[in-house]
Amino acid sequence: MFNRRDEKQVLPTEVLALLREHIESYEQLELLLFLRARPGHWCSTQAVAAQLGWTEALVEESGRVLQRQQLVCSKVGKGDLLLSYAPGGPELEQTISNVAIAYADNRLDVVKVMTANALDRFRTRAVGIFSSAFRLNKRPPQGPTSERSNKR
C-alpha cells in the first residue's frame, strides 16, 4: 500500500503541494504540461484534442479548471476556446517546472500521489455527505399537518 511518508522522500514538498491543491486529474496535469511546452502560444481546444487524442469537451473542462487555478489563461478566438500557459507568478512557474521534471523522471510516483490525493478528496466528500445525513439539529418537516394528526 502507498504510504504518505514515502511520497515526501521522492517528490519535493512544493510539487506535492501543487498536485494536492491545484491538480485534480491526470488530464489536467497532461494539459498543463502540454501548454507549458508551448510558452507564449495560444492553442485551440480542437488542436489540443487532436494532439492528445481527447475530446474537445475534456480539453475545455480541464482548461477551465486550470484557469481557475491560475495556471493557464483562455480566450475565445473564431468560436474556439484558446488556451495558453500562464502561471500566476514566477514561484508558481518554478514549481510547475519541478512538477514537469518529477513527472518525466518519476511518473509512477506522481501518479501515486495523484491517486492518493483523489482518494483523500473522495473520503472527505463522503464523510461530509454521510455526516450531513445524521445531523442532530434537523428541523421537523414544515407544512400543513397530516390528516392523521387532525383526527386526534
C-alpha positions as CSV (number, residue, x, y, z in Angstrom):
1,M,0.0,0.0,0.0
2,F,1.1,3.5,-0.7
3,N,2.5,5.3,2.3
4,R,2.2,9.1,2.6
5,R,5.7,9.2,4.2
6,D,7.2,7.6,1.2
7,E,6.0,10.3,-1.2
8,K,7.8,13.0,0.7
9,Q,11.1,11.2,0.3
10,V,10.7,11.0,-3.5
11,L,9.0,14.3,-4.5
12,P,9.8,17.8,-3.4
13,T,7.3,19.4,-0.9
14,E,6.3,22.1,-3.4
15,V,5.5,19.5,-6.0
16,L,3.3,17.6,-3.6
17,A,1.5,20.8,-2.6
18,L,0.8,21.8,-6.2
19,L,-0.5,18.4,-7.1
20,R,-2.7,18.4,-4.0
21,E,-4.0,22.0,-4.2
22,H,-4.2,22.7,-7.9
23,I,-4.4,19.5,-10.0
24,E,-7.4,17.2,-9.6
25,S,-7.0,14.9,-12.6
26,Y,-4.4,13.3,-14.9
27,E,-5.9,15.2,-17.8
28,Q,-5.3,18.5,-16.1
29,L,-1.7,17.6,-15.4
30,E,-1.2,16.4,-19.0
31,L,-2.8,19.6,-20.4
32,L,-0.8,21.8,-18.1
33,L,2.5,20.2,-19.2
34,F,1.4,20.2,-22.9
35,L,0.8,24.0,-22.7
36,R,3.9,24.6,-20.7
37,A,5.9,23.0,-23.6
38,R,4.5,25.8,-25.9
39,P,5.1,29.0,-23.9
40,G,3.6,32.1,-25.4
41,H,1.4,30.2,-27.8
42,W,-2.4,30.1,-27.9
43,C,-3.6,26.6,-28.6
44,S,-7.1,25.8,-29.7
45,T,-9.0,23.2,-27.8
46,Q,-9.6,21.5,-31.2
47,A,-5.8,21.3,-31.9
48,V,-5.0,20.1,-28.3
49,A,-7.7,17.5,-28.5
50,A,-6.3,16.2,-31.8
51,Q,-2.8,16.1,-30.4
52,L,-3.7,14.4,-27.2
53,G,-6.4,12.1,-28.6
54,W,-9.1,13.6,-26.3
55,T,-12.5,15.1,-26.9
56,E,-12.7,18.9,-27.1
57,A,-15.1,18.9,-24.1
58,L,-12.4,17.2,-22.0
59,V,-9.8,19.8,-23.1
60,E,-12.2,22.7,-22.4
61,E,-13.2,21.4,-18.9
62,S,-9.6,20.7,-17.9
63,G,-8.6,24.1,-19.3
64,R,-11.3,25.9,-17.3
65,V,-10.2,24.2,-14.1
66,L,-6.6,25.1,-14.8
67,Q,-7.6,28.7,-15.4
68,R,-9.5,28.9,-12.1
69,Q,-6.2,27.7,-10.5
70,Q,-4.3,30.5,-12.3
71,L,-2.1,28.0,-14.2
72,V,-3.3,28.9,-17.7
73,C,-5.3,31.6,-19.4
74,S,-8.0,31.4,-22.0
75,K,-9.8,33.4,-24.6
76,V,-12.3,32.8,-27.4
77,G,-11.0,33.0,-30.9
78,K,-13.1,32.3,-34.0
79,G,-15.6,30.3,-32.0
80,D,-13.0,28.1,-30.4
81,L,-11.6,28.3,-26.9
82,L,-7.9,29.1,-26.9
83,L,-5.6,28.2,-24.1
84,S,-2.1,29.4,-23.1
85,Y,0.3,28.5,-20.4
86,A,0.2,31.4,-17.8
87,P,1.2,30.5,-14.3
88,G,0.3,33.1,-11.7
89,G,3.8,34.2,-10.9
90,P,7.5,33.1,-11.0
91,E,7.3,31.0,-7.9
92,L,4.4,29.0,-9.3
93,E,6.2,28.7,-12.7
94,Q,9.2,27.3,-10.9
95,T,7.0,24.8,-9.1
96,I,5.4,23.7,-12.3
97,S,8.8,23.2,-13.8
98,N,9.6,21.0,-10.8
99,V,6.4,19.1,-11.4
100,A,7.4,18.6,-15.1
101,I,10.8,17.2,-14.0
102,A,9.2,15.0,-11.4
103,Y,6.7,13.7,-14.0
104,A,9.4,13.0,-16.5
105,D,11.8,11.3,-14.0
106,N,9.3,9.7,-11.6
107,R,6.0,9.3,-13.4
108,L,4.8,6.4,-11.2
109,D,5.5,8.4,-8.1
110,V,3.5,11.4,-9.4
111,V,0.6,9.0,-10.4
112,K,0.7,7.5,-6.9
113,V,0.5,11.0,-5.3
114,M,-2.4,12.0,-7.5
115,T,-4.2,8.8,-6.8
116,A,-3.8,9.3,-3.1
117,N,-5.0,12.9,-3.4
118,A,-8.1,11.7,-5.3
119,L,-8.8,9.2,-2.6
120,D,-8.4,11.8,0.1
121,R,-10.8,14.2,-1.8
122,F,-13.3,11.3,-2.2
123,R,-13.1,10.4,1.5
124,T,-13.5,14.0,2.6
125,R,-16.6,14.4,0.4
126,A,-18.0,11.0,1.6
127,V,-17.6,12.0,5.2
128,G,-19.3,15.3,4.6
129,I,-22.3,13.7,2.8
130,F,-22.5,10.9,5.5
131,S,-22.4,13.3,8.4
132,S,-25.0,15.7,6.9
133,A,-27.4,12.7,6.7
134,F,-27.2,12.3,10.5
135,R,-27.3,15.9,11.8
136,L,-28.8,16.2,15.2
137,N,-30.3,19.6,14.7
138,K,-32.7,18.6,11.9
139,R,-35.9,20.6,11.9
140,P,-39.1,18.7,11.6
141,P,-40.8,18.9,8.3
142,Q,-42.9,22.0,7.9
143,G,-46.1,22.4,6.1
144,P,-49.8,21.5,6.7
145,T,-50.4,19.0,9.4
146,S,-51.2,15.5,8.3
147,E,-54.7,14.1,8.2
148,R,-53.8,11.7,11.0
149,S,-52.9,14.5,13.4
150,N,-56.1,16.4,12.6
151,K,-58.3,13.5,13.5
152,R,-57.0,13.3,17.1
